[in-house]
């Protein structure tokens, strides 16, 4: 369903959400791209389901939204692992 001339539908941001999702998987700097993809994707999908946004980019939006969630999860796991290594390193230094 393409947006017609004079239509009141908002344009989709599927490409933006997909790019943020890809960045979340590849190089998630401080978790920002993943969180943005997650937030924008959820909001846009909700607007698409309500009929206020062009549904043409729904597939791109869903893919970016999912990649944002995965990227954020990976970032959280990596951050927790980093904190654990720092704690273990400090603990090993204190034992000697």
Secondary structure, 3 states (H helix, E strand, C coil): CCCCCCCCCECCCHHHHHHHHHHHHHCCHHHHHHHHHHHHHHHHHHHHHHCCECHHHHHHHHHHHHHHHHHHHHHHHHHHHHHHHHHHHHHHHHHC
